[in-house]
Amino acid sequence: MNWKANHHTSIGKTRELIFGKAVSLLIPLLLLGLTACAPGTHLAYVSLPTVNGVVAYRVRNVSSGLTEIVGSPYLTGNSPGPVLVSPSAKYVYVGNRVDNTISQFKISGENGSLSEVFPRIATGFDPAAMVMNSTGSMLFVVNEISSSISVYSVNSSSGALSPVSGTPVSTTPNPVTLAVTPSGNFLYVVNANLSAVFGYSVSSSGSLQAVPGSPFPADLGAFALTIDPNGKFVYVANTTANTVSILSIAANGALTAVAGSPFATGTTPVGVAVSKGGQYLYIANEGSNNITEFSIDPNTGFATSITGSPISAGTAPLFLLSDPDGNYLYAISQSSKTITSYIIPPTTGELASTGQSTTTINTVAGMAVSQ
């Protein structure tokens, strides 16, 4: 305020003006803070290949309910499949399976909406699955048609991807998915036509080297895999054998089947997830329309069926995803185009329905939930 120009203004009028301006500035800042922080919520992103887009949702932590963010779906390349959110929750990456590219999106800090960062990054043929290490410094992609693994370093400031020298590297023919240990030291890949897991050590630069003894036996139709948050076990869903293999991870990355592995599960297991603490294991059985539940011995890896297992999961559940807080499990069905959530009780692991189910506009190919 120009005091020389307004020296005749009364003290009361001056206070009124100052207070009014302060409030007018404060209210937008408060609203911005509420929108940006969005207490009690986090974000989820779902790829829809038939519309070449990715849908953004806000997830209520208290109920797991999904609310679509205005502006969805956001345009991707052709036939988007795998999707992931960076650990920083600043970027979303989507693999475009027909274009053989990765789309990078910046997440708006205000509402979770997306804006694509060009150019798109080239991959091998048919990027079928992607995973990022826990620090967000490396991104790994399996290319199903070119039977290779692409590795990218991630710029910590911009999220930009740069191919790691010496990659892509050849792997098992037609790999379908992959997983990386929490330490980022080992990477594992499966191929549904082979009863094995292929292991790789990961250098600090992102280069890959086959683990001694790789590949390691699993069971018929090894289709999906994940690793527990403690980095002790690899879990593999075997679609043909209707089993789940549990393999312990040695210090050098070699895998050994735990006692009793493989364990029987439902019909055509195609999805696998482990709870945040690593004590519970869940298998999506496409053929029997249910989810098998196991408790895991933290020392031996032995699997014990949980009371009440299996639990109904609607029509043909294809993959499972645990939320970052470990409170909910999401079951995604391509045939019914639904995302259904279940409560994970920390003491028993026996899933309970939340009553929350979201129907998407088209078939879901991938889903990721932010921290």
N, C-alpha and C positions, 0 to 999 in steps of 0.2 A: 504494500500500500504506500502511496506517495503522501507522506505526512505534510509536506509543504503545500501541496495542492488541496489538502483536506484538513487544514489546521483549525477550521471553524466547525468541523464535524463534532457533535457531542460525544462525550465519553460513552454514553449508553449506546448510541448508534454505532460507534466504532466497535464495541464489544459484540454487538449483534452481527455486524458484518464479518468480523473475524470468526465468531462461532459458526455462522452459516457456512463460510468457506471451508472451515475445518471439517464440518459434518459432511459437506458435499464431496470432499476429498476422501473422508474416512469410509463412507458407505461403499463406494466402488471397491476400495481396497479390501474391506471385510468380505464383500461378496466374492471377489476374486479368490481370496484365501479359502473360503468355504468350497468354491467350485474346484480349485486346484487340489486341495488336500482331500476333499470328499471323505471325511472321517466315516469309518464303517463300511467302506467299499474298496474294491479293486477292479481291475479290468480283465476282460476276456476277448480273444479274437478268434474268429472262426472262418475257415476258407470254404468257399462254395465254387467248385470247379465249373458247374453248368452255367453260372452267370459271370464267370471270370472276376470274382470279387471276394473281399474279406469283410465280414461284419464285425463291428465293435459292440461290446456289451459292457454295461456297468453291473458289477456283481455285488449284491448286498451280503456282507459277511454274516449277518445274523440269520439269514434265511437261505442263502445261496441263490436267490432269485435273480434272473437276468433281465436287464432293461436295455433295449437296443438304443444305441447312441445315434442321434440325428445325423444324417449324412451317409449312413451305411446303406448298402455295401460300398466299399471303396474299390475302385478299379485296380486290378492286378494284370499280370500277363495271362496267357492262355492256359486254362486248366490248372489253377492254383491247387497245390496239395499240402505239403508240410508247412506249418507255420510255427514260429517261436517268438518269444519276447525276450529282449536282452535282460540280464540281471539288473541293470540300471533302471529298467522300465522306461527307457527313453526311445527305444526303437523296436519295430516289428519287422521280421524277415519272413518272406513267403517264397516258396519254391514253385516255379511255373513249369509244369511237367511237359507241356507241348513246346513252349518257347525255349526250354533249356536255359532258364535264367532265374536269378533271385531278385525279387523286388524288395527294396528297403523303404520302410515308412518311418517317419518321425511321429512320435506320439505327442499330441498337444497336452501340455501340462495343465490346461484349464478344464478340459472335458473328456480327454481320451480319444478324441477324433484323430484321424490319420492324414498325413500328407506325404506323398511319395517323393523320395529323393532319387533323382536320376543321375547317371544312367543305370539301367539294370545290369547286373553282373552275370557273365556267362558261366555255366556249369557244364558238366558232361551231359550225355543224353538221358533225359527223364530223371530229374532230381526227385527221388521217391521219398526221402526222409532227411531231416536235418536235426542236428543237436549242437548246443553251444556249451563250452566248459563253464564251470561255476563262476569264474572271474569275468566271463564275457570277452576274453581276449582272443578266442579261437572259435570258428564255426566250421563244422564238419558236415559234408553232404554225401549220401550214397546215390550214385547214378545207376538206375536199374538197367537200362538198355546198354550203356557203354561199360557196365560192370566195373565201376571205378569209384574211388573216394576222392572228393575235392576238399581241400582244406584252405581256409582263408583266415588271415589275421584281421582283427577288428580294431579300427582306430578308436581310441578311448574318448576322443573329443567329438568326432563326427559320426561314429558308427559305421564309417565306410569300410568295405571289404577289399582286401588285397590278396590275390592268390599266393599261397606259400610255395616257394621254389621247390621243384621236384614233384609237385602234385598237379593234376590228379594221379593217383597210383592205382594200378590194377588190383582187383580183389576177386572174391568168389563170383562166378557168373550170376547175373541177375539178382544182386542184393536187394533186400526189401526194407531193412531198417537197421539202425545202429544205436549204440549207447556209449556214453563216456563216463568214466569213474569220477566221483566228486573231486579227486585230486587232479584230474585232467591228465594223468600219466598213461592211462590205457583206454583203448577204443575197441569195441566189439561189434561185429557185423554178422547177420544171419541171411540165409538164402532158403526160401521155402522148399526148394527141390533137394536140399541136402540136409542131413541130420547132424549138423555141426555148427559151431560158433568159431568165427575167425577173429583172432586177437591181434592188436597192434599196440606197440609202445609209442608214445607221443613225446617228441623232444620239445625243448623249450621254444624252438622256432616253429613247431607244428609239423615237422617231417615225421613220417610214419615208418616203422620197422616191425615186421612180423614177430610176434611173441614166440619164443622157443616152444616147440611142440604144437603150434597152431597148424590146422584147426583142431578144436576140441569136441568130442562127441556130445550130442544132445539127443534128440529123438526125431522120429519121422515128421516132416513138415514143420521144422523150426521156422516160425513166422514172425513172432514179436518178442522183444526182449527189453528188460530194464535192469537197472542196478540200484541196490539199496543205498540210502543216503550215507551210510557208514563206509561204503566202498568195500564191503566184505563178500557180497554174493551177486551173481548174475542170475536172473530169472528168465526162462525161455518158455513161451507158449508154443506147443507142438500141435499144429492143426490136424495132421493126419493120424497121429497116435492118440489124440485126446488126452494128452498129458502135459505136465509142466516140469521142466528140468530146473534144478537148483544147483549152481556150480559155485564153489568157493574160489576166491581170487587169491593167488599166491603173491608174494612180494615182487616177483618178476613178471606178473600178469598172467601166468599160466592158470588154467582152470581145471578143477577136479570136482566131479559129481559128489554131492554130499550123500550121506547114508540114506537109502530109500529112494533116491532120485533115479528116474523120473517118477512123479506122483500123479495119480489119476485125477482128472478134472472132468468138466462137462464135455458136451459134444462140440467139436470144431472150435477149440479155443483160439481166439484171434487177437485178444488184447490182454495186457498185463500191466498192473500198477502195484506199487508198494507204498505203505503209509509213510508219513513224514519221519517217524521214529524208526522205521525199518522193522517193526514188530509184526506187521500184518501184510498179507499178500492177497491180491484180488485178480481173478482171471475172468475175462468176458468170453462167454461161450456162445458163439453165433448160432450153432445148430440147436442147442437146447434152450435158448432164450433166457439165460440166467447168468449170474455171477457167482463163481465159487470163491469161498473165503477160507483163508488159512492163517493160523498164527505161526510165527517163525521163531525157533530157538535162536537167540542172538549169538550163541557160541558155536553150535553145530550146524545151523541152517535147516534143521529138520522141520518139516511142515506138518502141522496138525490141523485137521478140519475144524472150523469154528462151529459152535452150536448154532443151528438155524441155517447153515450152509447147505445148498446154494440158495440165493435170493433171486426172485423173479426180476428180470430186467427188460421186459417188453419185447419188442420184435427185433431179433437179430442184432444185439449189441456188438459193435465192431471194435471200439477202442475205449480205454479208460484213462482218466486223468484226475490226479489228486490236486486239490487247491493248495496254494503255497503255505497256508496256515495249518494244513493237515486236518481240517475239520470236515471236509466234504470230498466225496468222490463223484466225478461226473462220468456217466455212461452215454456214449454217442452212438446213435443208430442211423445208418445211412438209409435203410429201407423205409423207416417211419419218419425220417428227418426230424429227430428229436434229440434234445440234450436233457437228460434226467439226472437229478442230484440225489445223493444219499449221505446221511450223517455217518461219520466214522467215530464211534464211541472210543475214547482213548483207553478204557480199561478192558473192553471185551473185543473190539474190532468187528462186532456183529453189525452189519449195515442196517440202517433204518431209513425208510423213505422220508424225504422232506416234504413230499407233496408238490415239489417244484419241478415242472417239465416245460421246456421251451421248444416250440415247433419252428424250425427254420424254413425259409422260403424255398430252399432247394437242398440237395444232398450235401452233407458235410464231409469234407475230406481231411480236415485237420483242425486242431483247437489248441490254444495256449492261454494260460492265465498268468497275469503279471504279479510281481511281488506286492 
